[in-house]
């Protein structure tokens, strides 16, 4: 649940919710219910999503640095697999 907007310019909850939903939409997941159920287990679902997204962005930055150094990327990484890692593919099936 998103808390009521307090009128302050620092309230970013709706933007974060939109980013969360957009990520789910772009991932191509056939059914959003398992994803929502996964995050419903968290005390603050949007904070959990932010943490996981930040972690994956850091991993992606490291992967790009390795590519720049001539190292081969791990197989099977795509936008869908990256987005799916935000909630764990095994929970979707």
C-alpha positions as CSV (number, residue, x, y, z in Angstrom):
1,X,0.0,0.0,0.0
2,X,1.3,3.4,-0.9
3,X,1.0,5.9,2.0
4,X,-1.1,9.0,1.4
5,X,0.7,11.8,-0.4
6,X,1.8,14.4,2.1
7,X,2.1,17.2,-0.4
8,X,5.9,17.4,0.0
9,X,8.2,17.4,-3.1
10,X,10.2,14.6,-1.5
11,X,7.3,12.1,-1.7
12,X,8.4,9.7,-4.4
13,X,6.2,6.7,-3.6
14,X,4.1,7.0,-6.8
15,X,7.2,7.3,-9.0
16,X,8.6,4.2,-7.3
17,X,5.4,2.3,-7.7
18,X,5.3,3.3,-11.4
19,X,9.0,2.1,-11.9
20,X,8.1,-1.2,-10.2
21,X,5.1,-1.8,-12.4
22,X,6.9,-0.8,-15.5
23,X,9.7,-3.2,-14.8
24,X,7.2,-6.0,-14.4
25,X,5.5,-5.0,-17.7
26,X,8.8,-4.9,-19.6
27,X,10.0,-8.3,-18.2
28,X,7.3,-10.1,-20.2
29,X,6.1,-12.1,-17.1
30,X,2.9,-13.9,-18.1
31,X,1.2,-13.5,-14.8
32,X,2.0,-10.6,-12.4
33,X,0.4,-12.3,-9.4
34,X,3.5,-14.4,-8.3
35,X,5.6,-11.2,-8.5
36,X,3.2,-9.3,-6.4
37,X,2.9,-12.2,-3.9
38,X,6.7,-12.3,-3.7
39,X,7.0,-8.6,-2.8
40,X,3.9,-8.8,-0.5
41,X,6.1,-10.8,1.8
42,X,8.3,-7.8,2.4
43,X,7.5,-5.2,5.1
44,X,8.1,-2.4,2.6
45,X,7.8,-3.9,-0.9
46,X,9.0,-0.8,-2.8
47,X,12.1,-0.5,-0.6
48,X,12.8,-4.2,-1.2
49,X,12.4,-3.6,-5.0
50,X,14.7,-0.5,-4.8
51,X,17.4,-2.6,-2.9
52,X,17.3,-5.4,-5.4
53,X,17.3,-3.0,-8.4
54,X,20.3,-1.2,-7.0
55,X,22.1,-4.5,-6.5
56,X,21.4,-5.6,-10.0
57,X,22.5,-2.2,-11.4
58,X,25.8,-2.6,-9.6
59,X,26.2,-6.1,-11.1
60,X,25.4,-4.7,-14.5
61,X,28.0,-2.0,-14.1
62,X,30.6,-4.5,-13.1
63,X,29.6,-6.7,-16.1
64,X,30.1,-3.7,-18.5
65,X,33.5,-3.0,-17.0
66,X,34.5,-6.6,-17.5
67,X,33.3,-6.4,-21.1
68,X,35.4,-3.3,-21.6
69,X,38.4,-5.3,-20.4
70,X,37.7,-8.0,-23.0
71,X,36.1,-10.6,-20.7
72,X,33.2,-12.6,-21.9
73,X,29.8,-12.0,-20.4
74,X,27.9,-14.8,-18.7
75,X,25.4,-16.5,-21.1
76,X,21.7,-15.8,-21.0
77,X,21.6,-12.2,-19.7
78,X,18.8,-10.1,-21.3
79,X,16.4,-7.4,-20.2
80,X,13.9,-10.1,-19.4
81,X,16.3,-12.2,-17.3
82,X,17.6,-9.1,-15.6
83,X,14.1,-7.9,-14.8
84,X,13.1,-11.4,-13.7
85,X,16.0,-11.4,-11.2
86,X,14.3,-8.6,-9.4
87,X,11.9,-11.2,-7.9
88,X,13.4,-14.6,-8.8
89,X,12.3,-16.6,-11.8
90,X,11.6,-19.8,-9.7
91,X,8.7,-18.0,-8.0
92,X,7.1,-17.1,-11.2
93,X,6.5,-20.7,-12.4
